[in-house]
Amino acid sequence: MLQATSNYLQKKGITSTTVVLDKARAQENIRRMTQKAQRAGAIFRPHFKTHQSAVVGRWFHDAGVRHIAVSSLAMAEQFADLGWRDITLALLFNPLEIDRAAQLARSLTQRGGRLGLLVDSPHTAGIISAAMDVPTDIWLKVDTGYGRTGTPWEDGETLRSTLAACQELAVPVGLLTHSGHSYSARSAQAINRIYAETISRLRSARDQSRRHGLRLSVGDTPCCSAVDDLSACDEIRPGNFVFNDLMQLDIGSCRIDQLASATVCPVLGVYPERRQVVVHGGAVHLSKESLPGPNYGCLGTAGPEGLGDVLREAPLVSLSQEHGVVEFARENFEALAGNLRPGDLVLVWPVHSCLNCDLMREQMAVPLTI
């Protein structure tokens, strides 16, 4: 089984650790989420930190997407240079980058676009207000339960004082949250409960802000994928959904046939006596994100029809900087890996595609329909 996958991948000319994409699957994931946003009457603002790719960005544009989110000012500049005009920097704004942000805001405005920035304090809102000479969208980051950043949803005083610090061209447009705790859910029912709580808390925060026209923006892939009706939102910002990964599969927010990104890794060593195969795919390629086990990824299959199955019986149980160790059960080694030799290629499904693509964006075979 793994030898057949290796033979196919070698015919594609791959010789080193490389991220490969299933274009058909990714485009179907984009189409599905675009239609869900349309049914909900919500703005679809996909988070481009997952792929960071001009080519994948064009797939979104071809699907009618015109609003995007990014995770750094450098990424915002990258996609602005590629022609994107409506960009939200979906990370709390760093005041040290105010001059650079003001320049980007001017550039986007001149092209009929808009820059969006996130704040959760009067201090940062005041800095932005003093520096901007073109209209800039300000989103108030609200903590609805994740506990990372944002004004607590019940802290009306801080919400109101942050809004009051926005002057003239810094225009408050909405309340934004990331329900990252949905990644701990393991059922659609649990995800739906988190989403319902998120919406309830955002609405409460809006009431306490005394600005009832503020839009509500949510952004986590589990909720945006698993919740059928997103009409309570004005905007959705999922990113991971475009490729999905083993974490999304375990959460229950995607199916195997919606996994669209994997990493091809050369085999460096085969050790039947300990039922292990060592590949050139370590922490610098896959990150050290793991599932219980530990499991840093699973081998998979690929062929002329595209990316294939997930081999749960072939997990990566250990990662160092450059190496990944795949361990097989005694009864599975010979059937799955008995014919593998150094120089063969295996396909590894990542635990977290966003980190995998960030680490490997210079080694991404795009668009490789495998």
Stockholm file with secondary structure:
# STOCKHOLM 1.0

chainA/1-370         MLQATSNYLQKKGITSTTVVLDKARAQENIRRMTQKAQRAGAIFRPHFKTHQSAVVGRWFHDAGVRHIAVSSLAMAEQFADLGWRDITLALLFNPLEIDRAAQLARSLTQRGGRLGLLVDSPHTAGIISAAMDVPTDIWLKVDTGYGRTGTPWEDGETLRSTLAACQELAVPVGLLTHSGHSYSARSAQAINRIYAETISRLRSARDQSRRHGLRLSVGDTPCCSAVDDLSACDEIRPGNFVFNDLMQLDIGSCRIDQLASATVCPVLGVYPERRQVVVHGGAVHLSKESLPGPNYGCLGTAGPEGLGDVLREAPLVSLSQEHGVVEFARENFEALAGNLRPGDLVLVWPVHSCLNCDLMREQMAVPLTI
#=GR chainA/1-370 SS CHHHHHHHHHHTTCCSCEEEECHHHHHHHHHHHHHHHHHHTCEECCBTTTTCCHHHHHHHHHTTCCEEEESSHHHHHHHHHTTCCEEEEEEECCGGGHHHHHHHHHHHHHTTCEEEEEESSHHHHHHHHHHCSSCEEEEEEEESSSCSSSEETTCHHHHHHHHHHCCTTEEEEEEEECCGGGGGCCSHHHHHHHHHHHHHHHHHHHHHHTCTTCEEEECCHHHHHHCSCCTTCSEECCCGGGTCCHHHHHHTSSCGGGCCEEEEEEEEEEEGGGTEEEESCCHHHHCSCCBTTTBSCEEEEEETTEEEEEEEEEEEEEECSSCEEEECCTTTHHHHHTTCCTTCEEEEECSCHHHHHHHHGGGEETTCCC
#=GC SS_cons         CHHHHHHHHHHTTCCSCEEEECHHHHHHHHHHHHHHHHHHTCEECCBTTTTCCHHHHHHHHHTTCCEEEESSHHHHHHHHHTTCCEEEEEEECCGGGHHHHHHHHHHHHHTTCEEEEEESSHHHHHHHHHHCSSCEEEEEEEESSSCSSSEETTCHHHHHHHHHHCCTTEEEEEEEECCGGGGGCCSHHHHHHHHHHHHHHHHHHHHHHTCTTCEEEECCHHHHHHCSCCTTCSEECCCGGGTCCHHHHHHTSSCGGGCCEEEEEEEEEEEGGGTEEEESCCHHHHCSCCBTTTBSCEEEEEETTEEEEEEEEEEEEEECSSCEEEECCTTTHHHHHTTCCTTCEEEEECSCHHHHHHHHGGGEETTCCC
//
